Amino acid sequence: MSAPEDGIDETAADPNSDTIDEGRRLVRLGGDKGLSLAERLADRFHRLTWRTPLHSLRLKGRYPLKLLAIPDDTIMGDVARGQALLQGQVVFRGERQPIETLDVSGPNVGAAFAEYVHSFAWLRDLSTVATRAQGAPVAELVMARWLDAHAETVAGTAWRPDMWGRRILFWTAHAPLILSSADLIYRSKVLNALARGARHLDRGADKAPAGPRRIAAWCGVIAAGLLIPGGEPRQAFGEAGLLRALAASQFDDGGSVTRSPAALLDTVALLTLLAGCYDARRIDWPEPVTTALNKAVGALLGVSHADRGLSSWQGGGPASAEEVAAVIEGSGVRTRPLRQARDWGYQRLAAGGAVLIVDAAPPPVARVVDGGCASTLAFEFSDGPARIVVNCGGARAAVAGLPRPIVEGLRTTAAHSTLIVGDSNSTAIHADGTLGRGVVEVELSRLENEAASRIDAAHDGYARRWGFQHRRQLVLGAEGRELRGEDQLLPVGRKRRSGAVGFAVRFHLGGGVEASATADSLGAILRVPGGALWQFRCRGGTLAIEDSLWIDADGRPVATQQLVIGGEAQAGGATVSWALKRAM
């Protein structure tokens, strides 16, 4: 076993490592329903109250003349985006606007671009490439435009609780860039907006959806309490709220309830920014928050490949190794990858330079997240820095301009490396974007010894419609040079179809992997970037090589290939076996 670059041997015995009971069932709690009509109306009513005279009175009050301390932002930003800001352009996920005419309220502006501007996350990118003298004029120009457009209009994305939480964190951490001006009127506007935003959060933080958005809101409350004079009561109030938010947003094993690695990366970054606020005041932060951060980093590493880049799950893209490293190094946490997650649901096997990551749990419930994916029992497989088998990913991280049907298609079972029956999703995806009926229960067992590591899992997503259970067995050899799998459709329940139903087992190939079919249509040679060759063989179906796409770390679609084993399942079911073996 070769040690990873950070020196941590993730196969070493860990007395605190998780365990999976034989035949363990993971049940999808909360059913398949999204927010009820009453809940949607309550949220709409809460937003309407933002414009009432009563809420306006709540926002009034004294504003600070200065901050008590300036926290450090220990996470490096994006160099390319920072350079664009110095050149007078705001650039994010394929969208670009000149700073001089910056406007994020138009109908043609993407939600991700608007949130990037409103959150002021771009301050991190700017500070990464610019000195204070270089960056302050740019930051103050964007700040002035934002204040004129949004400071007094309590509505829309700009005043969402999570946006204010992030904004307070970034404003305080990068205060030298936005408060260097000698213009006292401008400075008072910034500080007054900061105070108004904190008061807005006091009543709205708990209204944010569970996950990073609620965590961001409560982090903003605490930051305001720590850095605005007289904030001790707000700090205590915020700490209690953050603990509730973490309990609602994270599983006990540290994973995000959204089941999105991208969301968990965001959570780690938020808690790291908050830690800087405590450090700036030389105050110890609550031990439960420290524990939550440590667990989150372990869970995040558990869905990272050998190069530490993220795997693609639940709409997130494959965040680059550099981005992940920047966040983890900024957090200051050193821990091993979580290999066996009870609730987070991702199983990790590592041997030699190979890493296998499996989605062995039901999708996130609709109440927790919009835009979830039907990916149960899909896997990703890498050999060192080369990703061999991937998921298309990126439904919530793709560049603007990607056609909507393609974006929605990235959420389907067919966009993941797993088995699909009758060209249908293992969990239904509704027209409004929420997940419907499908996988409720996953059975899982795991066995590891000196010769190999095995995961055996099954889900019931096709039982209601097709009368089959999908069972998948994956075995990774001890040296990481061979991955064997078996996919079975087993008849279950009373549902029986009179005829055969088609199925396909899909293996989406990573960027740069070239596949060539063998003459017998039962195998392929995979040429992997870096020169390695892998042989693929299958039995129980016919192999075809088809076009696919993969959303890269920048959100761009990359043309790739996929291996597809096609066949038909009779009433008694079907079995497909396959193997990936490194040839050189």
C-alpha positions, 0 to 999 in steps of 0.5 A: 500500500502506497501512502498518500501525499499527505503521509496519512495511511488510510488503511491503518487500523483506526480504533474510532473507525466506523463499522457496518453490520452484516446485512445492515439496512439503510432506510430513507427517513422522511418519505419521498415528499417535498415541502408541504403547501403549508410549509411553502406558504409559511416560507413565502409569508416570512419573506413578505414580512421583510418589507413590513414597517415592523421589520424595518423598525427591527433593522434600525439601530446604532452601527459600529464605528469599527470592528473589534478584530479582523479575522484571517481567511486561511483559505486560498481563493481562485487565481483566475477569478481574482485576476479577472477582478483586477481586470475589471470583470466578475467571472463565475461559471461561464458568466462574465460582467464588467464591474462598471455595469455590474447588475445581478438582478436581470432575468438572464443572470444565473443563480450561481453567478448572483450568489457569488456576487451577493455572498462577496465570496469574490473578496477571497479570490481578489485578496489571493492575487492582489495587495491591499493597495491593488484590491481595495479600489476594486472591492470598494467599487463593487461594494458601492454598487451593491449598497446602492442596489440592495442595501435598502431593498430588503428582498430577494436573494441579496437578503436571504439569511444564508447570503447575509451569513456569508456576507458578514463572514467575508466582509469581516475577514476582508475588511481591509479591502472594503474599509480602506476608504477615507470617505466617511459616508461610504464607511458608515454605509458599509458598517450600517449595512453590516449591523442591519444584516446582523439584525435581519439574521437574528430573526431569520437564521433558522428559516434557512434550509437545513444544510450549508445555507442554515449553517452559513446563516448562524455563522454570520450571527456568531461572527457579528456577535464576536466582531461588533462591540457589545455582541456577547448576547448575540454570540451566545444566541448564535452558538446555540443556533449553530449547534441546532443547525449542525444537528439538523444539517450533519449526520453523526458521522460528519456527512451532510444531510444533502449527501452532496460532497460539494455541500460538505466542502462548503460546510468545512469552509464556512466553519473554517471562516468562523474559526478565524473570528474566534481566533481573532478575538482569542476566544475558544470556540465551542467544543461541539463545533470543533468535533463537527468540523473534524468529522466533516473533514473525515467524511469529505476525505472519504469521498475524495480520490487518491489525488484528493479531488472530489468524486461527483455525487448529488449534483456536485462537480469533481472539485479539484485537488487544489480546491479541496486542499485549500479548504482542508489546509485552511481548516487545520484538521488532519484526519483519515478518510472516513471509509465506512459511513453509516449515514453519509452513505458513501463506502470507500475502498483503497488499495495500492494507488486505486480508490473505489467510492460507492453510493450505498445509501438512499438519495437525500429526502426531498425536504432536505434538498432540491436537485437530488440525484438517483444514483444509488449503488453507482461508483467511481474508480480511480488509479492514482491521479487518473479517474477511470470510471466516474459519474457525469456529475455537475447538475448543480455545478455546470457552467451557465448556458448548458441546456436545461435538458442536459442539466436535468439529465445529469441527475438521472440514474443513466448519468451514473455508473450503475445499472438501470432497468427499463430506461427508468430512474431508480428514484423518480425525479419529478418535473418540479425537481424534487425526488419521488418514489424509488429507493427506500431501503439499502442492504449493505455488507462489507468484508475486508481481508488481506486478499481483497475488500468486498462491498455487497449492497442491494436497493429496492428502487425497481421493486415497485415498478419492475418487481426486481431488486438490484444487487451489486457486489464489488471486489477490489484486489489487495494491490488495487490492480483488479476490480471485479463486479457482479450486478443482479436483478432478483425478483421480489414482491408480487410484481411480475412482468409477463415479458422481458425488460431491458436493462443496461449497466453503465460505466462512464469513463473519466476524461481522457480515457480511450476505449477500444472494443474487442472483437467478441463484443465482451471486452474493451481496452482502456487507455488511461491518461498517464499511459496505463492500460486496463482491460474490461471484460463482461459476461451476461450481456452485450458490450457497447461503447457509447458517447458520454459527457463529464462535468469537470472541476470548472463546471465545463462539459467534457466529451467522454465515452461510456461502456454499456452492458445491455441485456434483457431480464426475464421474470426470473431476473438476470446476472451480469459479471464484469472485471477491470484489470490493469494490464500495464 
